[in-house]
């Protein structure tokens, strides 16, 4: 072992030698005078209690429920929502500038124009791709944001950013914040529900609907992608009726006694609440998740009579039925990251659009026909867009587009947003958000505002700090989006 040099001072020795000295005392006093010391962590003197009862808002809300159709992988905005004449002018030529690639090994600088035509749709004249004919039919209902930006150029980080406001996992999702801040309008169904694809969960799976460090009762409830959507809703024959009622009453009494003996245990409270909810769901959930009573016209409108649109149409219809019954927040996901078209975009993008275009538009039309669109905020979008240049330039069947989180598109409808409106713009090539940029923090602040919540006031005390969805980052309500 080498002898320790005389000048060596370990961190432990440094702290020990300075802990009780005059210099350390003086430094602490000076730091306090300059306001550089952290606030001391004060113990909580009162027990905090959490529940899902309806809560007051900070101001009058426009929205009371939200349905998010999240397209994991990154739909190509320059092919679907954001027509760029410059791409046509430079098609096949080198991009006149620098591009940040996610995968340089497969990159090229060759510009690729959208292979599909754009058309003006609705009275507003919104330009949309021919791949989305049904969306064109509701153009006058939507606010199309063409200037989204997260700036974290990979799927996971950008999904975290749009779901929880931060680029790492372990934080509460938007749905958890809404249920924490507003409570539930139904005591018979989960207030936050998630529906995934039959072929598998989305990228990051449960992180997308996590409660993070909020109490467990605010996490999303996952419905199965196939029937039965929720397991064990039907009690065994020997427990039905009076027998089950007596058992549940005894269980409730035991749980309440246990809760009193362990005050402040939010996970325990959440578990007790979930047991009580499970009993009530035996009737309510079966009815809400059963579409057999819907008219043939409604089923056809959602495309449930067609193989390509049957699954997504069913989940969109279920989302309408859930918010109709008081569910606060519903998320609908594709499998994996199936919108991630690094190659084969000429075949894959039209296929994805055929699966979701009719059901997405039907959801908006159906909500409007039932008087629900005014109070239901509908979101459609992914965690990124795509670059204006070719990736995998190895022939027509191979070409695709790399990631782009610096400028991309998504749309909103209902819930207090303007219809027939286009917000912001990317540069001439659709690469960078250039005007009226909307960050994930702006998006979250705007959504909370529509629900009557101030993003600076909706906070949760954790480790002595007041935590929020926007995390103290620059954020503004995008007022041009508001009706």
N, C-alpha and C positions, 0 to 999 in steps of 0.2 A: 504493500500500500504506500503510495506517495505521501510524504509529509505535507501537511497543510501549510501553505505559505503564510508568513506573518501578517501579510496585508489582507488575508482572506477574512471576510465577515459574512456569515450565513444570514439569511433573512430572519431566522429565529433569533440569532444573537443581536441583530440590529434592532428588532422589535423589543427584545428584552432590555437592551441597554438604554433605549430611548423612552420606554413606557412611563417611567416615573421621574424623568429628568425635567429640569426647568425649561429646556428647549421645546420639548413635546407639549408642555402646558401652554407655553407662549404661542406655539404654532396653532394649537386648537383655538385659543382665544382670538388670534388674528383671522383664522378661517371663519369663525362665527361672526366677527365684525364685518367681514366682506360677504357674508351670506353664502359661503361655499360649503358649509356642512349640511349633510342630509338631515331632513326632519327626523326626529326620533320616532321610533315605532311605538305608538301608544297602544296599550292593551285595550281590547274591546270589553267594555264594562257591561254591555247588554247582549243577551243572546240574540243572534240573528236567526230569523225564521223565513223560510222560503216556501212559496206555494205557487199554484197556477191560477189563482183567482184573478179576475180582470183587474187591471191597474189603470190609474189615471194617466193621461198623456200630458206632455208639456204644452202642447197647443192642439187645436182642432185637427184631427187626422183626416186625410183624404182616403187612405187605404186601411183596410182592416185584415186583409189576407194577401198572401203572395204565392204565386206558382212560378218556380224557376225551372226552365228547360235548359239544362246545362250540357253543352256539346263538347265533351272532353276530347282534346286533341288539337283543336284550333281550326275552325272553318275558315276557308280562304276568303277573306273580305274582298280582295281584288277580283275574285271570280263571282261573288254573290251580291255584294252590297255597295261597292265603291268603284264605279267605272272610271278608268283613267285613259284618256286619249293618248297620253304620252307613251303608254305601254304599246299601243298599236303602232305609233310612229317609230318606236325603237325596237319593235319585235324582232328577235333574233340577233340584235346588236349588243355590244358590251354596255353594261350599265354605266352611265356617266358619273360615277362617284364611288364612294366606299360603302361596302355592305358588311355588316357584322353577321357572320354565319354561325349557326349552332354546330353544324357539321361541315367543317372546311374540306374534309376528305372527299365528300360527294358534291361539293359546290361548283357552280359555274357562275360567271358574271353575265351570262346571256339573258337578256330581258325576254319575258314571256307574256304576251298579251292574253287576256281572258279568251279562252276558246269558245265562250258562249256569249250570246247577245244580251245586251241590257235593254230594257223597255221602260217607258214611263207608265206608271200605274196609279190608279185612283185620281180623284180630282186634284190632289196635291201635286201630281206629276213626279212622284218619287221614282228614281231610277233603280230597278231591281233586275236581277238576272232571270233569264228565261228558265233557269233550273228551279225557280221558286214561284210558279204560277199562282198557287193558292195564297201565298203570302202577299202577292200583288193584289189579290182581292180584298185584303184588309189594310192596304197601305194607308188609308185615311185614318186608321185607328192607332197607328204605331208612331213612336218616336225612335228614329234610327240614329244612333250615336256612331259617327264615323271617326271619332278621335279618341278612342280608348287607348290607354297606355299603362302598363305595369312596369315595363323596363327590366323585368327579370326573365331572361330569355330561355327558360326551360319550363317544362310542363308543371312539375311539382311546385316550384317556387311561385309560379304565376297562379296556379290553382289555390295555393295557400293565400296568396295576396287577395284574390277576388272572393274567397270564402271567409277569411278571418282577418283580413287587413294587414297581416304580417307574412313574411316569406318563409317561415318555418312552422312546423307542426306543433301541436300541443295547446293551441289557442281556440277560444270559442268561435263557432261559425256564426254567420249572419242570422241563420234561423234560431240559434240558441240565444243570441242577443235579443231578437224580437220577442221570443217567448218569455225571456227573463224580464224584459221591460214592460210587456203588455199583458202577460198571463194568457189565459185561454178563454175562448168564447164557448167552449164545450167542455163539460166534465165527463163525457161519455166516450170520447175518442182522444187519441194522442194529439196534442196541439201542433206537433212538428213531425211530419211523415215524409218518408223517402221511398222512391220506387226505382229499382234498378232493372237492368236488361236481363233477359233469360240466359244469355250467353256468359254472364259474369258481371262482377261489380266494376265500377269505374276505377281509373287510376287513383290511388291513395285510399280507396274504399272508405272505411268508417271515419277517417280523418276529415272527410268532407262534411260530415254532419255531427262532428264532435262537439260536446259541451266544453271541452278544454278544462279550464280551472273554474268555470261556473259550476254550481251544484248539478248533480247528475240528472235531476228531473228535467233539465232543459236540453238534453241531447235528443237527436232525431230518432224516431222509431222506424226501423226498416221493415217494409212490407215485402213479402216474397214475390219474385217475378212471375211465379205460376200459382195456380190454385192448389191448396188454399193459401190466400195471401198472408193470413195470420194463423199460426198453428194454435191448436188446443182451445178454440173458442167454444167448442161444444163440451159440456161436462159429461163424465161417464154416467151411464143410466142410473147407477145406484146412488149418485149424488144429486140428481136433479130434484128441483122443488124444495121442500122444507129442509131436507137433509143438508143441501148446499147452503141454504140461508143460515142455518144454525152454525155450520162450520165457519162461514165467513164472519159471522158475528163474533164468535169466539176468537178467531184470528185477529180481528180488528181490536178487540179488547186487549189481547196479549201484546199486539204491536204498540198500542198506545201506552201501555204500562212500560214497555221497553224504551219507548221514545222519551218518556218522562225521566227515566233513569239515566239516559244518555243525551242530555240537552246539547244542541248545537251541532249534532252529527248530521250534516246535510246529505251524505250518501244514504244513511239510514232512513231519513225522511223521504228521500226519493224512492227507495225500495218499498216503503210502506205505501206511498202514494201509487206506485205502479201496481201493487197487489189490489188496491181498491179499484183502480182504473180497469184492470183486467176483468174483474167481475162485471163491471158495467158494460164493457166492450162485448160481452157475449151476445148481446142483442144488437147494440148500435153498430159495431164493426161489421157484422155479417150483413146487415142491411145496406150499409154504406158501400161495401165492396162488391155488391151483387148488381150487375148491370142488366140482368135479364128483364127488368121492368122498363128499360128504356125503349123508346119507339124505334121501329125499323129505320125511319128517316134520320133519327139521331145517330144510330149505329153506322149508317151509310155515310153521313156527313163526316164522321171521324175516320172513315176508311176501315172499319172493323170487318167489313165484308170482303176485304181484299187481303191476300197473303202478305204483300209488302208492307202494308200500313196497319195490319191487325194489332200487332203488339204495341206499337207506339200510340196508336189510336185508342186502345184500351186504357193505357196508362194516363193519357190526357183526359179521357172521359172520367176515370176514377178521380183524378185531381179535381175536376169540376165538382163531382159529387162530394168530395171531402170538404172543400171550402164552403160548399152549400150547407154543410152540416156543422160548420163552426171551426174547422181545422184552420189554424193560423198560417202555416207555412208548409208547402209541398215542394219537394225537389224530384225531378225526373232526369235520370241519367242514361247515357249510352254505355256500352261495355268498354272496358279498357280505355284506350284513347283512339277510338275508331275514326275520328276526324283528323288524324295525324298523317297527312298525305305527303310524305317525303318522296314517294314514287307512286306511279300508277294513278295519278290524280284524274286523268281523263276518264277513267272508268269508275273509280271509287267515289269521287265527289257527286256525280249524278245519282249514284245508288244511295248514298246517305241522304241526299235531298228528297228522293222519292219516298223514303221511309218516314220522314218527319214533316214534310211541307204541308200536306193535307191535314194531318192531325193537329199541328200547331195552329194553323189558321182556324180550324174548326173550334178549337178551344176558345179562341178570342170571340168568334161569332156566337158560340153557344153561351158564353158568359154574358155577352151583350144582350142576347135575346131574353135572358132570364133576369135582367136588371142587376147582374152581379159585377159587371165590368167596371162600373164606377168605383167600386170599393175593393176590387181585386187587382193587384199589381202583377202583371205578367212579364217575365223576363225570358229572353232567348239569347244565348251567346256562349262562347267558349272562353278559354283562358288566354287565347292568342289568335292572331291571324297568320298569314303566310307572306313570304318575301315575293317581290316582283320579278325575281330571276329564277332560272331553272335549277333544280337539284336533280342529280342523276340524269345527265344529258346523254342517254344511251339509246335513243330511239323513242318513238311516239308512245309505246306502251310503258316505258320506264319513267318518263319525266314526272317530276313533282315539284313541291315548293317547301323550303325550310321554314323554321319558326320565325315569327315576328311579333314581339310584344311591345314594339315601339309605336305601333299605330295599327289599330284593328277596329272592327265594328261589332256592335250588338244592338238589340232593340228591346224597347219596353212598350207596354200597352196598358191602358186602364189605370185604375188606382190613383188618378189625379195627374197623369202626365198628358202632354199635348199629343193630339193625333195629327197625322199627316205632316210631321215635322222632321227635318234632318238637322242634326246638331254636329257642328265641328267639321273638320276636314283633315285629311292627310296631305302630304306633299304631292307633287305632280305624278310621282310613281307609286304612291300608296305605301311608302316605306315608313315615314315618320309622321306621327300626329303633329299637325302644324298649327291649327287654329282651334281655339276653345277646347284645349286638351282636357280630358276627363281621366283622372287617376282612379285607382281602386278606392282611395280615401274619399274622393269626391262622390263616387258612386255610392259608397256606404252612407255618407252623410246625407245624400239625397233620398235614398230609400228610407232611412230612419225619419227624415223630415216628413215624407209622405205618410208615415205611420203616426205622426204627431209627436215624434221624439227628437230632442236636441242631442246631437252626437257628442257634445261636450258635457252634457249633464247625465247621460245614461252611462253610469260607471259602476264598477264593482271593486270593493276594497280588498286588495290582495297583498299580503306582505308589507302592509303599511303604505301601499300606493293605491291611488284611484286609477283603475284600469278601464279602458274604453275600447270600442271597436276600431276607432280611428287612431288610437294609440298616441295621441298628442301630435300626430303628423299634420302638416298643412292640409286642410280639407275644407271644401266649400260646397254648399248646396248649389247644384246646377239649376238655377232658377229659370233659365230658358226652357228647361224640360217640363216645367210645371204648367198645367192647364190654367 
